[in-house]
């Protein structure tokens, strides 16, 4: 039976009423810090992992050091949705572990009315294409788009059999059960991938530590030079033109290296642009997190590529992938954090960044040095392919399961709209 046929059979002619999120959720409270007498875990905008829809890390805060945005108290089964850059779809369901903790005002907290809707019903609708389209149409701002809590709560979702809560919950629960089956499988695969990534990072960091080896640590400024890009906007994108790397793509679409660019701008901009040459390492100078700022990608394309003015091309004579791998290590990221200005947008201080040292094996023998760099790159490439490739390994399997979930989600949530029912 198709998903559409299954839905028709499940509904069996029952009424469906479309209600706003505001109608099926309860008011929530903010913390009164002057009365707080314990430590809280703070769920900020980067705490919720976009891929896993789980809380991955929180900071401990109290009344003396709480950030101004640490305001919203959350309870078990609340759905929180990030209203800053909302199309990223950063949301999750609060479990026992974070019940009673504090979330940023950058989240809209949706607390289901127990007699109206299941929390998971809200969760899957928040994930839906309908909701994402609604957000795109109602967000404001270009550099930092956002949507208000009030506007989020105006989104309408269907409530089957509203006059019979027992029947309504049975229908909601059956659809939730099916969709949860897909998300749980994806979660299991993602957990396995996370474990492998941790293993990979440990091995990479150990391999690039070069303890007891013939190696000299040299600053980036001693190895090469930094060339800043020139500004272009997404409004300049065309289907056929000059290949470009936008800074935002480096931490959303690129891995450690790349030989093809995702975007192009008009050829009429050629004289105004700056380019990375094959073998350069392109880095960002802004980002939401420390990991984003200074994120590196080795450019291995056959031709030069234009780079945004929030990017630098690092030109050098080493193996570009070796340099890029070095810039991903835990020690490098920790050192890099010293040279990031934490303002409204985290910004890289390039003069300080250029002082960070990376290992140069066999520094007195360039040929032997490049051979050793290539050997290490070959080892790390195998790990990278397993953890990050979209065509092989776990990421590919996760992508397939996610597409399967999305297909059934859209089919099972395809309730007739009010205008369709009238017709």
N, C-alpha and C positions, 0 to 999 in steps of 0.2 A: 504494500500500500504506500502511495506517495505521501509526503509530509502534508500536502494540501488535503488529501483525502482523509488522512489521520485526524487533522484538525477539524474537519467537517463532522466526522464521526464523534469526536470528543465533545464538540459543542452541541451536537444533536438538536439544533434548532433553538438553543437557549438564547436569551437576550444578552447583548453586549453593550455596556455603557462606557463611553470614553470620558475619563476624569483626569483632571490635572494632577500632577505630582503633589501640589499643595493641598488638594482635597483628600489625598490618601496618606499623607504624612503628618506627623505631629510637630509642634514647635520644639525647639531645642534650646538649651541654656548655655551661656558663657560662664567661664570660671570667674570667681571673685578672688583675685590674687591676694587681696588684703586679708582674707579669711583662710587662705590655703596654709596648711601646716605640714605638708609632705612633699616629696619629690614626685614629679610626673614625667612620663615619657612623652616627648613632643613629636607629633607626626607633622613634619613640615612638607613642603611641596615636592621635595626629592625623596621623601621616605617611601612613597608608594612606587613600586617598580612598574613601569609602563607595560612591559611584556607579561609579567607573571600576575599582575593585579594583586600583589601581596605587599605588605609592609616589610621592607627589607632592613631598614635601620632607623633608629630614633635616638635623639639626644635626651639626657636627663636634665630637667630644669626644675627650678623652684621659684618662689616669689621674688627672690633677689636677682635672678639672672634670666628670667623668662623674656623671650623676644616679644615685641609689641604685638605681633601677629598670633602669638600663642594664646588663643582665647576660647576655642570651641570644645566643650566637653562632649565626648563620644561614648556611646554605650554599645554593648553587644548587639549585633545584627543591624547596626546603622550602616547605610551605604554612604560613603563619602566620595565626592566628585570634585576634581580640581577645576576651579572656574578661571584660573589663569592659564593661558594657552590651552584652552579646553579641548581643541581638536586632537591633542595628544592622547586624549582618553585615559587620563590618569585617575583611576577610581579603584575602590576595593570594598569588600564587606568586612566590617569590624568583627573580630572573633573574641573569644574569652581573654586572650593575652593582652589586648589593648582596651578592654572595657574600662571605663572610668578615667581614661587618659585624655590628653589635650591635643587638639588638631589646630592647624593654621586657619586663619580667617580666609585663606585662599581656597578652602574647601566648602562646598555646599553639603550640609549634613542632612541626609534623608532618612528619617526614622518612621518606618511603616506603622500605620494604624493597625493594631492586631486584628481588628474585626473587618478589615477592608482588603488587605493585600499582603502577600508574602514578601519579605525583604529580598529574597532571590528573584522574585518577579521584577522588582524595581531594578535589580542588578543587571539582569539580562536585557531589559529595555534600555538601560543606560548604555549598553554595549551595541545597541542596534544601529543600523544605518539610518533609520528614521530620526533617532535622537541626534546622531552626529550631524545630519543635514540640518536639523533644527538649530543646533549650536552654531554651525557655520553661518546660518542666516541671521542669527541674533547676537553674535559676539560683536564687540566694539574694539576699536584700536587696531593699528597695523603692526607697529614694532612689538607691542606686548598685548595681543588680543585677550579679551576677557569677557565673561558673561556674568551677569548678576545672579545672586541666589534667587531673587524674585522671578527673573526670567526663566531660570531652570525649572522652577516650580510651576510655571505656566505650561510646560510640556504635557501633552495629553497621552495617556496610555489606556488600553482597554481593560475593563474589569468584566469578566464573564459572569453571567448570572448574578448581578449585584443584589437582587432581592433575596437570594438564598446563599448566605456566606459559606455554609458547609459545601454546597455544590461548587461554588466559586473557587474555594480553596482546593478542592479535589482536581479541578481542571488546571488551575495554576500549578499545583504540585506535580501533576503528571508531565506537563511541559517542562517545568524546571528540572525534574528528574532526568529527562532525556538530554537536555542541554548540559546539565551538570556532568553527565557521563562523558561528554566530549571534553569539557574543560578540565575534569579530573585527569583524564589521560594525557592531555597537553601538559598539565601541571607536573605529572610524574616524569614525563620526558624532559621538561624544563629543569626539574630538580637534578636529573641525571646529567644534563648538559652543564648546569652550574657546578656540579661536583668535578666534572672533567675540566672545566675552565679553571677552577681552583688548582687542580693538579697541574695543568698547563702553566699557569702563572708561577707556581712554585718551581717547576722545572726550568722555565725561562729565566727567572730571576737567579737561580743557582748557576745556570750555564753562563750567564752574562756577568757573574761576579768575578770570574777569572782568578779565583784564589790560588796562589802558588804558581801562576802561569807567567810567561814572559809577556807582560802587558804594561802599557803606560796610559794613565788616565789623562786625557787632554780636554780642555774646555772647548765648547762648540765654536767659540770665536777663533780659537787656534786652528780648528779643523776646516772651517769654511766661513761663509758670509751669509747674512740674511737680506733678502730682497722683498720689500713690501709690495703687495698687489695694489691694484687701482679699483675704484668703486664701480660697480654695476648693480642693477636691481633686478628682481625677478620680472619686472615689467619689460625688461630688455630681452627676455628669453624668446627664442625662435626655434623652429624645428630644424632648420639647416643654417649653420653659421659657424662661429668660432667656438670651439670647445672651451668650457670654463669650469672651474671648481668654486662653488660658493662655500663660504665658511661654515654655514649651518649643515651642509651636506657631509662635511668631514666627520662629524660625530653622529650622524644619523644614517648615512648611506655607504660610507667608505670604511674599509678595514685597515690593516697595517700597510697595504700597498694597493695600487690600482694601475691598470693600463688603458682604461676607458673612462671618459668623463660622462656624467649623467646629464649635463645641461649644455646649452649653446646660446650665444647671444648674437645679435646682428653684426655682420661683417663691417658695417659702417663705424663700429666702435674700435676697430683694430688699432688705430693710432693712439687711443686713450688708455689702452690696457697694458698691464705688465704680465709677463709670462714665466711659468716654471718650465725649465728645460728637463728632458728625460734624465733621470738620475737624481733630480732634486727631491728633497723631502719637504712637503707642504704642511705647514702647521697653522692652527687657528690662534687668534689672540684674544678671543672673547668666548664666553660660555656660561651656562647656568651652574656648572659644577667644576671643581678643580680638575677632574678627569677630562672634562670637555675642553677647558682652556689649555692651549698648547698641544692638543691632540694632533698626532702626526700621521701622515700617509705618504709613502714613497711613491713618486710618480714614475711609472715604468712604461708609459706610452711611447710610441715611436716619434711623436711630434710634441712640440711645446704646447702647454695649456695655460690659458689665462686664469689668474687667481684674483679673488676679491680683496678689497683693501683691509679686511679683517683677517687676512692670511699673509704668511711669509713663506717665501721659497728659500730653503736652506741649501746653498750650493757648496759642494764639497767633492772630495776625490775618493771617498770610501764606498763600500757597498751600500746602496741606498736602503735596502731592506734591513741590513744590519743596523744602520742608524735608527731606522724607524722602530725596530724591535727594542733597541736600547731605550728609546724614549717612552716605551710602554711599561718599563720595569717599575716595581714598587718603589725602589730607591730613587729613581729619576722623578717619579710623580711626587714623592715626598719633598725632594729638593725643589722641584718646580713650584710647589705651593708657597715657598718663601717669596716668590717673585710675581705674585698675583695680587693686584689691587682689588679688594673686595668692596666695590661700590654697588650701585644699582645693577651694573653688569660686571661680572668678574672679568678683569682685563689683565692680560699678560704684560709684564714690564720687560721688554725685549733685551734691554741692556743687562739686566740681572740674569735673565734666562740664558743669555749667551755665555755666562760664566760657568754653567753646569758642565761637568766633565763626563765623558763617556770613555769606555775602554778601547784602546787601539792595540790589538795583539801584534806581536813582533814589530814594534815601531821602527826598528832600524832596517827592516827588510820589507819594502812595499809589496813585492810579489808574494812573499810568504804570508804577509798580513792579509791581503785580499783573499788568498786561498783559505785561510782559517776563518775569515768572515763568511765566505761562501759555504764552508762546511757547517758552521753553526746555523746559518740561514736555512740550509736544506733540512736540518733537524727540526727547527721551529716551524717551518712551512708545513710539515706533516701534522703537527699539533694544531696549527691554525686552520688547516683544511678540515680537520675533524670537528673543531668547535665552532668555526665561523662560516664555513662554506654553505651556500644556499643550494648546492647541487649534490652534496653528499653528506653523509653523517647525520647526527641528531638534528641540527638546524633544519635540514630538509624535511625530516620526518615531522618535526614540530610545525613547520609551515603547512604541510599537508593536513595535519590534524586540525590546525586553526582554520583552514579554509573549509574543512568539513563542518566544523562547529558553526562557522559563519553562514554556510549554506542552510543548514537545518534551523539555525536561529531565525533567519529571515523568513523561511517557510512557515515555521511554527508560530511566529508572531505576526503572521499576515492576516490579522483580524479585519473584517470589513469595517471601513470607515463610515461615519454617520451618513455622508452623502451617498455612499454606495448602498447603504441599507435602505435609504429613502427611494433610490432609483429602482 
